């Protein structure tokens, strides 16, 4: 929902209904994950995607129908039949969608959801997509302050909230069936966790491109360097914030404050031992998603020697990606940033960095970031 939220909120505030289709479940090679959303606005425009293009036309018409009759429905699209032009996932796989009409009456908590997302705070929307009469279409919004809205009964709300918060902590969207609540329910939970962080240490020319790439991937990007003449917002427009501090001191403070977690990625770009060794020593002691450091192979070997002397174990050193990035043959800062971003995606998603043309089996992995 995050990518379509500005348009959805604009129409919601204008008091006009919108058709919204959300991916609830997928099987095999469906290209979009649960939580992906397509909107059909009052002007007929389409925003977002639920299938990467395979079934968008059919879903577009469903959204228009739901806006007209205000009756939500669940639909499933599978592998295309012999007619390659039929509505189906010609790429393979199956996708189940929940299609509903969204307006101020059906989704009164939307402004709260938008405010939480804009502030970078975690929020989840739990919508009953199947259940007894009077439950379907009702929803609960969960944020740091509690739950807002109801499915109609306190015990049901509590059970749904527990399941939804578990998915939110895991950063996943999907359908849950809370039990025991005395009835069969299917609830679609769309989770919007706080954005994962990318910490770029070293205000060098490559850092600007890496910050831009990190922002494109959805990270909240911080560039940190102890040299105020280089660490300026003007030099790093892609970063959300630029901090003047010693890298190891900044990382230690952020970790102590609970502002880094298992989704955080760290890119050390200074290739200067005075900066690199202290911050890497601390980074490799934290359960981070990715730690990489720039430099030549000679620099990387010297850095590993210094880290060993500083007490870093071989197991921790094995987590260090240095030299940073995948071998794409790039030379410019922008090309280097692509290679670093590619390695981050491969590591956090469990990929091997091998050309897909050389592999067999499923293309799309299930692991969330």
N, C-alpha and C positions, 0 to 999 in steps of 0.2 A: 504493500500500500504506500510505502514511503515515497516512491517516485511519482505517483499520481496525486498525492495529497494536495499540492497547491491548487490544481484544477478542481478537484473534488470540493475543497473548502470554498473556493470562489463561487461555484455554483450553489453550494449549500447556503452560503451567506446571502446569495441573491434570492433564495427561496424557491428555486426551481428543481424539479426531480431529475435524478441522474440514474442511468442503468449501470450497474456495477457487477462484473463477473470476476470471481476470485478462484484461483486454483486451490482446491481442497485436498486432493490426493493425486498421486501419479504412480505409474508402474512402468518399469523398463526405461526406454530412452526418451520419455517425454522431455522436451527442451526447457520448460520452465518449472520452477519448484513451487511447493505450496506457499500461498501468500501472494503470488504474482497476480496482478490486477489489470483488467481492461475496463475503461469507462466509456460510456456513450453519453455525450452531453446533450443539453436541450437544443443546441444548434446542429446536432447530427455529427459532431466531430468525435473521433475516436482517440483516446489517450491510453497509452500503456499496451501491454501484451500479455496473453495467457498461453501462447503456444509457439511463439517465434514466427507466426504467420500461417501455420498449417490450417487452423480452424477459425481464424479471426472473423471471416465474413459471416459464418454461421452464428458465432457468438454475438456479433454486432446486432444481428436481427433478433436474437433472443433478448438482448438487453432492451431493445426498443419495445418488444412485446411486454416485458416485465414492467417497464415504465408505464405502459398503457393500462395494464390490468392489475398492477400492484400485487401480483401473486409471485412470491419467490419460488424458485425451482432448482433442483439439482440435475445436472446433465452429465453424460459421460461420452467422450469421443475416444475411439480406438484406432487401430491400424487401418489404413485406407483399404477399401475393397478393390476389385478389378478396375473400377473407374477411378483413375488417378486424380480426377477433378472433383470427386465427391468430397464432402466435408469429412475429413479424417486426418490422422497424424501420419502423413506419408513417410515421415522419417522413422516411424515405429513408435511403440509405446502407447499408453493410455492415460488420459487426463480426465479427472472429475472436477466439475466446476459448480460453484454455487452462484446463482444469478439472482440479483435483488434490486429493488428500487430504493434509492437513498435520497432522503429529504430530511427536513428538520424534524418531522414527526417520527420517522422510522429510526433516525440516528441522532438523537438530541445531544449525545456526548462528543460529537465530532470535533467541536472546537477545543475540547479538553485534549483529545488525542493529538490534534495538530500542535497545540502548545507544548505538550510533552516532547514530541518529535523535534520541534524547532529548538527546544532547550537542550537536546541531546540526552534526554532522560528516557529510561526504558518504559514502554507501555505496551499492553496487549489488548486486543479486542476479541472477545469470545462471543460468537453468534450461534444460536441454536439452528442447525440446518435440517434436523430431523428429530421428531418427537411428538408428544401428544398435542392435540389442538390447544392453542393459546401459548405454546412455547416457541414454535417455529418462527424465526425472524427476530425474536427478542435477543438482546445482547447485554453483555457486561463489559465495561472498560476497567482495566486494572493498571494502577500506577503506584507510585511510592506512597500516596496518601490513602490508598485503599481501593475499594471497588465502587463502581458507579453504574447504576442501572440494575436490572433484575430479570431473571427468567421466570419470576412469579412465585418463588418459594425460597425461604432462607436456607433450608438444607440443601436444595439444589444449587443455589448460588454459591454456597461454601464449597461444595464438591467440585463445581466447575472452576471456581477461582483457584483451588489447589492445583488442579491439572494445568490450568493456563499459566500459572506462575512457574510451574516446573518447565514448561516449554519456553517461557520467556527467559529463564535463567540459562537454558541451553541454547538460546538464540535460534529456535526453530519454530516454524509454523506448521499446522497440520490439524487433523481431526482427532478429537478425543471422545471417549465414551465413559464418562464418570460413573463409577459404581461404588458402593450401592446407593442409589438415590430413589429406589422404588419404582423406577420406570426406565425405559430404554431411550437414551438421548444420544445424538451425535452433535458435537459442538465444534465448529471451525474456529481455531485459535490463530489469529494473525499477530505474530510477535514482531515488535519493533524495538529490539534492544538498543542500548546506547551504542553509538558507532565505535568500532574497534579503533585503537590508536596506532599511529605510526610515529615513532620518534626518530628523527633524522639528526644525528650528531655530526656537526661540521658544516659551517656556513661557506661551503665551497661552491664552485660553479655547477657541479653535478647535483648538488642538493636542491637547487631550484627545479630541475627537471624531475627529480625523484619525488619531491613534494607534490608537484602537479600530477604525476602518475598515481601517487598514493591517494590524493583527493579523488581522482577519477575512479579508483577502485572502491571508494566509499569510506576510507579511513579518515579519522580526525587527525590532522597532521601537525606536528610540532617540530620546528627547527630550533636546535639549541647549539650555542657556541659561546665560549668565554670571551670572545673578542667583539666588543660592541661596534667597532667600525665595520665589521662584516655582517654581524647578526642584526639586520634591519628588515622591517616588514616590506620596504620597497624592493629589496633584492629577492624576496621570496613571496610573490603574490599568490602562489598556490597553497601556501601554508595557512592553517587556521590561526596559528600563533607562532611568534618568534620570541625566543627566550634567551637572554644574556646570562649565562651561568656556566660554571664548569660542568661538563656533561655528567661525570660520575656523581657529583653532588645533586644535580637536578634529578637524575634517575633515582637515586636513593630516596630523595624527598617524595617523589611521586609514588614510589613503591610503598613507602611508609604510610602515605595518605590513602592507599588503596585505589589509586588511579591508574594502575597498570594491572593487566590480568593475562590469562592464558590466550587471549586473542591479540595481544599487543605485539607489534613487530618493531624491531630496532635495526636501523641502518647506520653504521658508523663509517663516515666518509672522509675523515680528516687524514688518514694514513700518516699520523704523527703519534709516536709512541707515548708522548706526554699526555695526550688526550685519550688515545685509543685504549691503552692497557687498563687504566683505572675504570673506565666505563664498561669495557667488555668483561672485566673481572666481576663486576656487579651484575651485569646483564646475564651472564652465563650461570649465575647463582639463582636466577629467578625463573619461574615456569612460564616463559614467554613463548609465543607461537613461532618466532623467527628471530635470529640474530645473525646479521651479516656485516662484513667489514671490507672496505675497499683497499686496494693496494696491489702491487705486483706480487708475484710468487715469492720473491726474495723477502719483500716486506711482510708477507703473510707468515713465512717461516720464522722470521725474526720475532714477529708479534707472538706466535705460539710459544717460542722459547721464553719470552718475557712473561707470558701468562703462566707457564709452568713454574717459573721461578717465583711467581707471585702466589702460588698455591692452588692454581686451577687444576682440577683433575682431568685425566684423559677422557672420562665420560662426558664432562662438561665441554671440553674442547671439541668433541665429536659433533656437538650441536652447532658449532660456529661455521657459518658459510663464508669462507674466505679463500681466494678472492670472491667477492660478492657477485651474484648474477649468473645467468645461464650463458653458454657460448652461442651467441647469435651473430657474432662477427661485427657488432656495432662499434662505432668509434666516437660519435658525438655525444654530448651529455644526454640528449634526448634518446638516442639509441641505447645508451647505457642504462638509462632509466627504464626503458622497456625490458631490457634483460633482467634488471633487478626485480621489476614488477612481476615478470614471468616466473622467476624463481620463487617469489613470495606466494603467488597463486599455487604453484606446484607443491610447495611445502605445506601450505595451510589446507589445501584441498586433497592432498595425498596423490598428486600426479607425479609422473616420472620425467616430464620434460621431453618425451620422445614424440616425434611426429605422428599424428593420428593415422596417417596413411600407412604406417608400419605396424599398427596394432590391430587386433581383432577384439570383438566384444563390445560392451557398452561404452558409449562416449561420455554420458553425463553421470557424474558421481553423485552420491547422496549426502556426503559429509558436509554439514553446514560450517560456516566460519563463526 
